[in-house]
Amino acid sequence: MRIPSSYAAGYEKARVSTPELADRYMRHTMIGDPVLDDVIRSLEDLSPEQVEEHISALLHGDVNGSRRAPESLRRFFRDIETLPDWYRDKNVLPGCNVFHKHSDLFLTAFVASVIIRGFTTLISLSFFATGRVIDYGVRRLRQNIAHLLEIMLPGGLDPRGDGWRLSIRIRLVHAQIRKLFAESGEWNTAAHGIPLSSAHIGYAAASFSAMMLREAMRLGVRATAEERASFMHIWRCSAWLMGVPDAMLFRNEKDALEIVRVSLACEPPYEDESIVMANALINSAPIVIGITDKRARAKVAKLGYRLARALLGHDTADRLRFPKYATLGLLPYLRTMRRLRHFMRRSSPRASSSMRLTNFGALLDATVLEDSSGGFSYNLPDHYVADRAAKW
């Protein structure tokens, strides 16, 4: 097994307590998405417009358009149209319900903790190299939130559902970025492994599910065992669609948390790219929720940093060079306020309905992108540096 040099020290420490999982994670730092990576390479003689047309036809079930697509691409979509044997669409409703009941807290957990933890891994190098950090940070957050919204709607993961399409779109973009990096010669595989490796995608799926659930509960979400299992079931299917191989695909919440723990233990100390990414994400959040006034944005960003410190811990926040804000009592205060809101909902069905509509409306607003296509064309990037690429 080849060990990328950046991981050597962390891997040896992680192996002491969890050798099998540490080995699994390290092995997958050198693996991308073999099936789709081959498909993407087979399309290189086609124009970007032709590729977009074929992908769009296959994603939307356009029978006539699909017939014109290359066989390699059609075969890939035939294989992914049938969801895994373990997936049960009847199991998604409790997870959808708990998410939409507390969508504001889930999004807070996502922005103030989960996505930041993700970028403390070496996945930050690939995103930083693309330039999709400062100028594109808002757009990226909105795309992430849109994906989360769509998979958390009943039927979203059904073949041709919006959650199904967006999950596959993410996988296609990752495969194209890997191809572009490979062609550029600008990526140091011996040091960092494969860009957007299956190790990192598997870690991200485990974190976006189990860690988001855990952090949302720290903020005040109350979820039953059935709701938690359902939430994880939804994310497991989305992770499968995004190409996470069985060896890195979590089975349940406990398994996902263990993948997160060991993955982070294997990762090297935070790079400068991680620090820039984490701070950019915090400062992008006020714009995502529609705040444009500078003073108001600064106020929301300050709250974001306080929340991030409370959720991530002072040690992690210091290493990310976050401002030193007090956090004492912040999480208990937020949980108390949530309990008061819960009491209001129970005492007033009308207020409960109004709050749900407000949360859902805010969620929709956060996914609105500023171009006429709604932000989700099926163009694939034609350059790994965003400023040199056509819009996608």
C-alpha positions in Angstrom: 0.0 0.0 0.0 1.4 3.4 -1.0 1.2 5.9 1.8 1.1 9.6 0.6 3.8 11.3 2.6 1.5 14.0 4.0 -0.4 11.3 5.9 2.4 9.2 7.2 2.6 10.6 10.8 -1.2 10.7 11.4 -1.7 7.3 9.8 0.8 5.7 12.1 -0.9 7.1 15.2 -4.4 6.2 14.0 -3.2 2.7 13.3 -2.4 2.1 17.0 -6.0 2.0 18.0 -7.9 1.2 14.8 -5.6 -0.5 12.3 -8.2 -1.9 9.9 -10.1 1.3 9.4 -6.9 3.4 9.2 -5.6 1.0 6.5 -8.9 1.3 4.7 -8.9 5.1 4.8 -5.3 5.3 3.6 -5.8 2.8 0.8 -8.6 5.0 -0.5 -6.6 8.2 -0.5 -5.1 6.6 -3.7 -8.4 5.7 -5.3 -10.8 8.1 -7.1 -13.9 6.7 -8.7 -12.6 4.0 -11.0 -15.9 3.4 -12.9 -16.8 7.0 -13.5 -13.2 8.2 -14.0 -13.0 5.8 -17.0 -16.3 7.0 -18.4 -15.2 10.7 -18.1 -12.0 9.9 -20.0 -14.0 8.2 -22.7 -15.8 11.5 -23.4 -12.7 13.6 -24.1 -13.3 13.7 -27.9 -16.7 15.3 -27.4 -17.3 19.0 -27.1 -18.4 20.4 -23.7 -21.8 21.2 -25.3 -22.2 17.6 -26.4 -21.3 16.2 -23.0 -23.7 18.5 -21.3 -26.5 17.5 -23.7 -25.9 13.8 -23.1 -25.7 14.1 -19.3 -28.8 16.2 -19.2 -30.8 13.7 -21.3 -29.7 10.8 -19.2 -30.4 12.6 -15.9 -33.9 13.7 -17.0 -34.8 10.4 -18.7 -35.1 11.8 -22.2 -35.3 8.5 -24.1 -34.6 10.0 -27.6 -31.7 12.1 -26.3 -30.3 9.3 -24.3 -29.9 7.1 -27.4 -27.4 9.6 -28.8 -25.1 9.3 -25.7 -22.0 7.2 -25.8 -22.5 3.6 -24.6 -20.0 4.1 -21.7 -22.2 6.9 -20.3 -25.5 5.0 -20.9 -24.1 2.0 -19.1 -23.1 4.1 -16.1 -26.6 5.5 -15.9 -28.2 2.1 -16.3 -26.2 0.8 -13.3 -27.1 3.7 -11.1 -30.8 3.8 -11.9 -31.4 0.8 -9.7 -30.9 1.9 -6.1 -29.1 -0.6 -3.7 -31.0 -3.5 -2.2 -30.7 -2.1 1.3 -32.4 1.2 0.3 -36.1 1.5 1.5 -37.9 4.6 0.4 -40.5 4.0 3.1 -37.8 4.6 5.7 -37.1 8.2 4.6 -40.1 10.0 6.0 -39.0 10.3 9.7 -35.6 11.7 8.6 -37.2 14.2 6.2 -39.6 15.3 9.0 -37.0 15.9 11.6 -34.8 17.8 9.2 -37.6 20.2 8.0 -38.9 20.6 11.5 -35.5 21.9 12.6 -33.9 23.0 9.3 -32.5 26.2 10.8 -30.5 24.2 13.3 -29.3 21.7 10.8 -28.1 24.4 8.6 -26.4 26.2 11.5 -24.7 22.9 12.4 -23.6 22.5 8.7 -22.1 26.0 8.3 -20.6 26.5 11.8 -19.1 23.0 12.2 -19.6 20.3 9.6 -18.3 21.9 6.5 -15.5 23.6 8.4 -14.3 20.2 9.7 -14.4 18.9 6.2 -12.0 21.5 5.0 -9.5 20.8 7.7 -8.7 17.7 5.7 -6.4 17.7 2.6 -9.6 18.0 0.5 -9.1 21.7 1.0 -6.1 21.6 -1.3 -8.2 20.7 -4.3 -10.9 23.2 -3.6 -8.3 26.0 -2.9 -6.4 25.2 -6.2 -9.7 25.6 -8.2 -10.1 29.1 -6.8 -13.6 28.3 -5.6 -12.9 29.9 -2.2 -13.6 33.6 -1.7 -15.4 34.7 -4.9 -17.2 31.4 -5.2 -17.7 30.6 -1.6 -21.3 31.9 -1.6 -22.2 29.9 -4.6 -20.7 26.7 -3.2 -22.6 27.0 0.1 -25.8 27.5 -1.8 -25.2 24.5 -4.0 -24.4 22.4 -0.9 -27.6 23.6 0.8 -29.6 22.9 -2.4 -28.3 19.3 -2.4 -29.2 18.9 1.2 -32.7 20.3 0.7 -33.4 18.0 -2.3 -32.3 14.8 -0.7 -34.4 15.6 2.4 -37.6 15.9 0.4 -39.7 12.7 0.1 -39.0 11.2 -3.3 -35.9 13.2 -3.8 -33.7 10.2 -4.1 -36.0 8.3 -6.4 -34.4 7.9 -9.9 -34.9 11.2 -11.8 -35.7 13.0 -8.5 -33.9 16.2 -7.8 -31.9 14.8 -5.0 -30.9 11.8 -7.2 -29.8 14.2 -10.0 -27.8 16.5 -7.7 -26.0 13.6 -6.0 -24.9 12.3 -9.4 -24.0 15.8 -10.6 -21.6 16.1 -7.7 -20.0 12.8 -8.7 -19.6 13.8 -12.3 -18.0 17.1 -11.3 -15.6 15.4 -9.0 -14.6 12.9 -11.7 -14.0 15.7 -14.2 -11.9 17.7 -11.7 -9.7 14.6 -11.0 -9.2 14.3 -14.8 -8.2 18.0 -15.1 -5.8 17.8 -12.3 -4.2 14.6 -13.7 -3.7 16.4 -17.1 -2.4 19.6 -15.5 0.6 17.9 -13.8 0.0 20.4 -10.9 -1.1 17.8 -8.3 1.4 16.0 -6.1 -0.1 12.6 -5.8 2.9 11.1 -3.9 2.4 13.7 -1.1 -1.4 14.2 -1.1 -3.0 11.1 -2.7 -5.6 11.4 -5.5 -7.5 14.7 -5.5 -11.1 14.3 -4.3 -10.3 10.7 -3.4 -12.8 8.2 -2.3 -11.4 8.4 1.2 -12.3 12.1 1.3 -15.7 11.6 -0.3 -16.4 8.8 2.2 -15.3 11.0 5.1 -17.5 13.9 3.8 -20.6 11.7 3.6 -20.1 10.4 7.1 -19.5 13.9 8.5 -22.4 15.5 6.6 -24.7 12.9 8.0 -23.7 11.8 11.5 -21.7 14.9 12.5 -24.5 17.2 11.3 -27.0 15.2 13.2 -24.9 15.3 16.4 -24.1 19.0 16.1 -27.8 19.8 15.4 -28.8 18.0 18.6 -26.2 20.0 20.5 -28.0 23.1 19.2 -31.4 21.9 20.4 -32.8 19.3 17.9 -34.7 16.5 19.6 -34.7 13.4 17.4 -36.0 9.9 18.1 -34.0 6.8 17.4 -36.2 6.2 14.3 -35.7 9.8 13.0 -31.9 9.5 13.5 -31.8 6.1 11.7 -33.9 7.5 8.9 -31.7 10.6 8.5 -28.7 8.4 8.2 -30.5 6.1 5.7 -31.1 9.1 3.4 -27.5 10.2 3.5 -26.3 6.7 3.0 -28.2 6.4 -0.3 -26.9 9.9 -1.4 -23.4 8.8 -0.5 -23.8 5.7 -2.7 -25.0 7.8 -5.6 -22.0 10.1 -5.1 -19.7 7.2 -5.7 -18.6 6.3 -2.1 -17.4 2.7 -2.4 -18.7 0.0 -0.1 -15.5 -0.1 1.9 -15.9 3.6 2.9 -19.7 3.7 3.0 -21.0 3.9 6.6 -23.6 1.4 7.8 -25.2 3.5 10.5 -24.7 6.5 12.7 -22.1 4.8 15.0 -20.1 3.6 12.1 -20.2 7.0 10.4 -18.8 8.7 13.6 -16.0 6.2 13.7 -15.1 6.9 10.1 -15.0 10.6 10.9 -12.8 10.0 14.0 -10.2 7.8 12.3 -10.2 9.9 9.1 -9.4 13.1 11.0 -6.7 11.2 13.0 -5.0 10.2 9.7 -5.0 13.7 8.3 -2.0 16.0 8.6 -1.9 19.3 10.7 -4.0 22.1 9.1 -2.5 23.5 6.0 -2.8 27.3 5.2 -5.4 26.3 2.6 -7.6 24.8 5.3 -7.4 28.0 7.4 -8.3 30.2 4.4 -11.2 27.9 3.4 -12.6 27.8 7.0 -12.6 31.6 7.4 -14.0 32.2 3.9 -17.0 29.9 4.7 -17.8 31.7 7.9 -17.8 35.0 6.1 -19.8 33.7 3.2 -22.7 32.6 5.4 -24.3 36.1 6.0 -24.5 36.6 2.2 -26.0 33.2 1.7 -28.9 34.2 4.0 -29.4 37.5 2.2 -27.6 40.0 4.5 -25.8 42.6 2.4 -25.3 45.5 4.9 -21.7 45.5 6.0 -22.4 46.0 9.7 -25.1 43.4 9.8 -22.8 41.0 7.9 -20.1 41.6 10.5 -22.5 40.9 13.3 -23.7 37.6 11.8 -20.1 36.6 11.0 -19.2 37.2 14.7 -22.0 35.0 15.8 -20.8 32.4 13.3 -17.4 32.5 14.8 -18.8 32.1 18.3 -20.9 29.2 17.3 -18.0 27.6 15.4 -15.8 27.9 18.5 -18.6 26.4 20.7 -19.1 23.4 18.4 -15.5 22.8 17.2 -13.8 23.6 20.5 -11.2 26.2 21.3 -8.2 24.1 20.2 -9.5 23.6 16.7 -10.8 27.2 16.4 -7.3 28.5 17.5 -5.6 26.3 14.9 -7.9 27.7 12.3 -7.1 31.2 13.5 -10.6 32.1 14.4 -11.1 35.3 16.4 -11.2 34.6 20.2 -14.8 35.1 21.2 -16.4 33.9 24.4 -18.6 30.9 24.2 -19.5 30.2 27.8 -23.2 29.4 28.1 -23.9 29.8 24.3 -25.0 26.3 23.6 -27.2 25.9 26.7 -28.8 29.3 25.9 -29.6 28.1 22.3 -31.1 24.8 23.6 -33.2 26.7 26.1 -34.5 29.0 23.4 -35.3 26.0 21.3 -37.3 24.4 24.1 -39.3 27.6 24.4 -40.1 27.5 20.7 -41.1 23.9 21.0 -43.5 24.8 23.8 -45.0 27.6 21.7 -45.5 25.2 18.8 -47.3 22.7 21.0 -49.5 25.4 22.6 -50.3 27.1 19.2 -50.7 24.9 16.1 -50.9 28.1 14.0 -47.6 29.3 15.3 -46.1 25.9 14.7 -47.2 26.0 11.0 -46.0 29.5 10.6 -42.5 28.6 12.0 -42.2 25.7 9.6 -43.2 27.8 6.6 -40.6 30.4 7.7 -37.9 27.8 8.0 -38.7 26.3 4.7 -38.8 29.7 3.0 -35.4 30.6 4.4 -34.1 27.3 3.2 -35.3 27.9 -0.3 -33.9 31.4 -0.3 -30.5 30.1 0.7 -30.4 27.8 -2.4 -31.2 30.5 -5.0 -28.3 31.1 -7.3 -27.9 34.2 -9.4 -28.2 32.9 -12.9 -31.2 32.1 -15.0 -30.5 28.3 -15.1 -31.0 28.1 -11.3 -27.3 27.4 -10.8 -27.4 23.8 -11.8 -26.5 23.3 -15.5 -24.9 20.0 -16.4 -21.8 21.6 -17.8 -18.6 20.0 -16.5 -15.7 22.2 -15.7 -13.2 22.6 -18.6 -10.4 23.9 -16.4 -9.6 23.1 -12.7 -9.0 26.8 -12.0 -12.5 28.4 -11.7 -11.6 31.7 -13.3 -10.3 30.0 -16.4 -13.3 27.7 -16.7 -16.6 28.3 -18.5 -19.4 28.7 -16.1 -20.7 25.4 -14.7 
